[in-house]
């Protein structure tokens, strides 16, 4: 007999859109920008804690998150996502930087693909990865949101700022 995993949802209305937090009983499964709330959902202590930390982040009061993460992905994707969590608040790096950090400098495209599959936006800061030439590159939440997040984290951000 297979037991069904129960999922909990929390929502935060940020200045750049509605953020949905999905968790099970042991960790955060995803954080995405969404257009609307799901109906008939329940929250949990963990989703409430996550929403609180997101509110602190957007208010400029939090630079690190203290949350159990439980993203689903391949071993390589999880390795890339772990590397993303090591990019300091207010700093950026390139896909090549991450590939080098992982000891596989030729894996730039694979790193980019894994970055694009990151299910835990903001907390696993895929928005801190930019092109090797300093330009903004893809972000599931859209480049305007990526630009906003980078400027929020570093008021001296000298890269592209999209309005």
VOZAPA-148372 format. One record per residue (C-alpha): residue in three letters; z, y, x; residue number from 1. Coordinates in nm, 3 decimals, always signed. Layout:
  kolgu        Z        Y        X  numar
    ALA        Z        Y        X    NUM
...
This chain:
  kolgu        Z        Y        X  numar
    UNK   +0.000   +0.000   +0.000      1
    UNK   -0.103   +0.336   +0.139      2
    UNK   +0.117   +0.636   +0.076      3
    UNK   -0.053   +0.964   +0.005      4
    UNK   +0.042   +1.259   +0.223      5
    UNK   +0.176   +1.555   +0.032      6
    UNK   +0.039   +1.895   +0.133      7
    UNK   +0.210   +2.228   +0.084      8
    UNK   +0.048   +2.571   +0.074      9
    UNK   +0.162   +2.921   +0.151     10
    UNK   -0.031   +3.248   +0.135     11
    UNK   -0.010   +3.577   +0.316     12
    UNK   -0.207   +3.886   +0.218     13
    UNK   -0.291   +4.042   +0.554     14
    UNK   -0.470   +4.372   +0.608     15
    UNK   -0.784   +4.172   +0.690     16
    UNK   -0.771   +3.922   +0.407     17
    UNK   -0.584   +3.641   +0.241     18
    UNK   -0.448   +3.379   +0.482     19
    UNK   -0.384   +3.024   +0.360     20
    UNK   -0.133   +2.800   +0.537     21
    UNK   -0.150   +2.425   +0.474     22
    UNK   +0.122   +2.191   +0.598     23
    UNK   +0.254   +1.843   +0.544     24
    UNK   +0.618   +1.747   +0.584     25
    UNK   +0.599   +1.747   +0.966     26
    UNK   +0.363   +2.023   +1.075     27
    UNK   +0.101   +2.288   +1.010     28
    UNK   -0.239   +2.132   +0.935     29
    UNK   -0.445   +2.449   +0.896     30
    UNK   -0.442   +2.826   +0.875     31
    UNK   -0.759   +2.988   +0.742     32
    UNK   -0.877   +3.310   +0.586     33
    UNK   -0.969   +3.232   +0.224     34
    UNK   -1.109   +3.421   -0.074     35
    UNK   -0.851   +3.304   -0.325     36
    UNK   -0.539   +3.095   -0.367     37
    UNK   -0.561   +2.733   -0.474     38
    UNK   -0.408   +2.670   -0.814     39
    UNK   -0.117   +2.435   -0.878     40
    UNK   +0.015   +2.429   -0.522     41
    UNK   +0.370   +2.416   -0.396     42
    UNK   +0.506   +2.571   -0.083     43
    UNK   +0.768   +2.435   +0.155     44
    UNK   +1.023   +2.565   +0.399     45
    UNK   +0.761   +2.525   +0.674     46
    UNK   +0.488   +2.718   +0.491     47
    UNK   +0.741   +2.991   +0.410     48
    UNK   +0.846   +3.009   +0.776     49
    UNK   +0.480   +3.029   +0.881     50
    UNK   +0.404   +3.309   +0.634     51
    UNK   +0.709   +3.496   +0.763     52
    UNK   +0.592   +3.461   +1.124     53
    UNK   +0.239   +3.572   +1.028     54
    UNK   +0.385   +3.881   +0.860     55
    UNK   +0.579   +3.958   +1.179     56
    UNK   +0.262   +3.907   +1.386     57
    UNK   +0.057   +4.145   +1.172     58
    UNK   +0.341   +4.400   +1.186     59
    UNK   +0.328   +4.386   +1.567     60
    UNK   +0.673   +4.226   +1.584     61
    UNK   +0.576   +3.877   +1.705     62
    UNK   +0.365   +3.767   +2.000     63
    UNK   +0.443   +3.393   +2.000     64
    UNK   +0.477   +3.144   +1.718     65
    UNK   +0.747   +2.881   +1.690     66
    UNK   +0.593   +2.626   +1.456     67
    UNK   +0.523   +2.251   +1.464     68
    UNK   +0.146   +2.201   +1.470     69
    UNK   -0.032   +1.892   +1.346     70
    UNK   -0.404   +1.963   +1.359     71
    UNK   -0.648   +1.676   +1.316     72
    UNK   -0.917   +1.645   +1.581     73
    UNK   -1.052   +1.446   +1.872     74
    UNK   -0.857   +1.413   +2.195     75
    UNK   -1.089   +1.667   +2.361     76
    UNK   -1.054   +1.916   +2.074     77
    UNK   -0.676   +1.889   +2.092     78
    UNK   -0.691   +1.946   +2.469     79
    UNK   -0.896   +2.262   +2.414     80
    UNK   -0.664   +2.381   +2.136     81
    UNK   -0.364   +2.327   +2.362     82
    UNK   -0.538   +2.536   +2.630     83
    UNK   -0.593   +2.812   +2.373     84
    UNK   -0.219   +2.836   +2.315     85
    UNK   -0.180   +2.919   +2.684     86
    UNK   -0.389   +3.238   +2.661     87
    UNK   -0.130   +3.518   +2.669     88
    UNK   -0.099   +3.761   +2.379     89
    UNK   -0.313   +4.067   +2.447     90
    UNK   -0.545   +3.886   +2.689     91
    UNK   -0.881   +3.716   +2.656     92
    UNK   -1.077   +3.454   +2.845     93
    UNK   -1.421   +3.296   +2.828     94
    UNK   -1.529   +2.947   +2.727     95
    UNK   -1.606   +2.889   +3.095     96
    UNK   -1.252   +2.986   +3.190     97
    UNK   -1.117   +2.721   +2.956     98
    UNK   -1.364   +2.458   +3.079     99
    UNK   -1.253   +2.533   +3.435    100
    UNK   -0.888   +2.514   +3.337    101
    UNK   -0.955   +2.171   +3.187    102
    UNK   -1.116   +2.062   +3.515    103
    UNK   -1.462   +2.027   +3.363    104
    UNK   -1.663   +2.342   +3.442    105
    UNK   -1.981   +2.199   +3.284    106
    UNK   -1.813   +2.156   +2.946    107
    UNK   -1.863   +2.518   +2.838    108
    UNK   -2.059   +2.428   +2.522    109
    UNK   -1.818   +2.148   +2.432    110
    UNK   -1.530   +2.393   +2.470    111
    UNK   -1.714   +2.637   +2.244    112
    UNK   -1.768   +2.366   +1.983    113
    UNK   -1.401   +2.264   +1.995    114
    UNK   -1.296   +2.628   +1.972    115
    UNK   -1.512   +2.664   +1.662    116
    UNK   -1.342   +2.364   +1.500    117
    UNK   -0.989   +2.500   +1.552    118
    UNK   -0.817   +2.457   +1.214    119
    UNK   -0.511   +2.669   +1.293    120
    UNK   -0.638   +3.026   +1.321    121
    UNK   -0.420   +3.297   +1.477    122
    UNK   -0.138   +3.059   +1.580    123
    UNK   -0.385   +2.867   +1.799    124
    UNK   -0.555   +3.185   +1.919    125
    UNK   -0.924   +3.098   +1.928    126
    UNK   -0.989   +3.469   +1.863    127
    UNK   -0.887   +3.536   +2.226    128
    UNK   -1.197   +3.357   +2.356    129
    UNK   -1.493   +3.586   +2.421    130
    UNK   -1.832   +3.554   +2.587    131
    UNK   -1.855   +3.543   +2.966    132
    UNK   -2.010   +3.892   +2.956    133
    UNK   -1.718   +4.028   +2.752    134
    UNK   -1.892   +4.033   +2.414    135
    UNK   -1.742   +3.901   +2.095    136
    UNK   -1.874   +3.559   +2.001    137
    UNK   -1.831   +3.347   +1.691    138
    UNK   -1.512   +3.332   +1.489    139
    UNK   -1.470   +3.134   +1.165    140
    UNK   -1.297   +3.432   +1.004    141
    UNK   -1.582   +3.663   +1.102    142
    UNK   -1.630   +3.895   +1.397    143
    UNK   -1.470   +4.193   +1.222    144
    UNK   -1.147   +3.997   +1.188    145
    UNK   -1.171   +3.878   +1.548    146
    UNK   -1.216   +4.237   +1.662    147
    UNK   -0.916   +4.345   +1.454    148
    UNK   -0.692   +4.068   +1.595    149
    UNK   -0.785   +4.156   +1.954    150
    UNK   -0.713   +4.525   +1.891    151
    UNK   -0.384   +4.437   +1.719    152
    UNK   -0.273   +4.237   +2.022    153
    UNK   -0.393   +4.487   +2.278    154
    UNK   -0.428   +4.851   +2.173    155
    UNK   -0.608   +4.909   +2.503    156
    UNK   -0.877   +4.651   +2.409    157
    UNK   -1.194   +4.776   +2.575    158
    UNK   -1.437   +4.529   +2.420    159
    UNK   -1.641   +4.565   +2.107    160
    UNK   -1.451   +4.701   +1.811    161
    UNK   -1.626   +4.626   +1.486    162
    UNK   -1.545   +4.831   +1.179    163
